[in-house]
């Protein structure tokens, strides 16, 4: 089943195109990482998916039109927007009461179970909690909602390593299953690399890469090349070359693994390295096209 | 609505608190509204703290004044009944006016912040992530000045006046004539009914366009909603004065502010007395009421749309 389907999704702020007619599809049960530089259109895409902003083009989320059916859609969709959007005056117990009052799929006991594992007390107000605890609280609330789609926009921004690690661990262990779909944007690419099932790079309102993690791993390979093989390796047109500890590391796109093995140790590159390489190529192409 | 009830919980065997209770199909609109209004009371505690403070102040002032009460009552016995009546009623009316004025100010500031504050602290992103429509949200916020505050004002005022009457009676227990005079001239049952009517009709319905306008500005303004609410009204009045040398807009505002009976009654009079002149029937028949309510509906509909489109500040 398709969770999200966008065709020709377009959004302009004045003369700036935040989304330039993008097409994509997210299937149920996937964890999609939406990666892009600042101002690439990630948040705009998420806002469109969540019915927070009007758009042009076609967009269906769980079969609904998000802009016109936001409140119905939100029965099956949850989202955590970047940092701390929980109001500071709210008490933890009030948050539980309110959600139990308005949300048909909220399981209060489950939320209390998650909160029991933290230092958050029901009488606490949000303003009394640290940044990490607010995120824990929000995550506990969201994970207690039996939703089909979870959207996370920079959920771990500004958190320390312990909280960040814990965040994705509990998401995977206590929440995710094949019936749910998660879309996450983040700049901390390295910590989601092993979480994602799908990957999408977005730049200047366009999608520049859209693949599953299996495809990613077979398509992109990184080789630490022995100096004597360097000319031969360069002939295969690496998309990026960088120096690591005095050795050249070359990144290849769709080059045969056996062929590369002759030059040195072959491994799967990090998303961050591929991201930098793809963005550099895309940006120079875009500038070339503009000239 | 296509919401297949697939038991998703069964797919999470490792969940620590795995409840097998199926999610209820839906939540009624009334329940969502109820919780939305409660949410407002959690957030803006001044809604009930301010009138309670005004009530406490009045009672405290009244207690101090009681020191001189027996003498005052004794002197009052010599006055004519009209003067006696006015003298005895004064502190009770004053209490009602003070509490009413307080809640009116609370209503104004509440409305200005209602749809602005949630964008300022970005919590609108949290509220919008829940299955509550913009219409429900705006209506729940509008219900605070239109219904909750009038009823709350009424309850607090009546409670305050009862406390005052009890204390008053206790002090005068020793003197029969003064006590008799107090109870003959004070008819709290009757004035309470008039007060309830005044609060619901005037503060709720007649002033509704003001609250609608303030909520609209609150949903629209990026900064300083207070200025945005006040300056355009002033500007219209000034432009009208310069262009046509008339002041119809100002007169209209004054008419709206003064209440439906303002033309008949004099400004200096107690609003409670002037209220006597307006019956419920006359009030419901006045076109001013219905025009005002139509304008309010327009303002609120615009506020709903604005809440939909506006992004956090």
Interface residues (C-beta under 8 A of the other chain):
Chain A: X50 X51 X52 X53 X54 X63 X70 X71 X72 X73 X74 X75 X76 X77 X78 X79 X81 X84 X85 X86 X87 X88 X89 X90 X91 X94 X97 X98 X99 X101 X102 X103 X104 X105 X107 X109 X110 X112 X113 X114 X138 X146 X173 X174 X175 X177 X178 X179 X180
Chain B: X1 X2 X3 X6 X8 X9 X11 X12 X14 X15 X16 X17 X19 X21 X23 X24 X25 X26 X27 X31 X32 X34 X35 X36 X38 X39 X42 X43 X118 X121 X122 X123 X124 X125 X126 X128 X129 X130 X131 X132 X133 X134 X136 X308 X309 X311
